[in-house]
Amino acid sequence: MGKGSYASQHTKMSARAILYLMSACPTDPEEVAEAFVRKALTPNQEATFGAHILRCPNCAQLVRDTRAFIQGLRDAIREYSPG
């Protein structure tokens, strides 16, 4: 995740910001979903986004798609790696 990413911008959030994020989709949902799947969010961010995806079918689907994509990459690497 690059400079200015979701994780670096939101390391400390107020309770108000957390409630907002629970209800609103992030402005960069693909980046947040990837960070969520890779466990690259802070515990606070992970809890907030985890609560959000329980209410938001679009973000929940994005997380499922991201998990499937990453697993597909892992499978391809395993299948085509010499050894």
Order of alpha helices (4+ residues) and beta strands (2+ residues): alpha-alpha-alpha-alpha-alpha
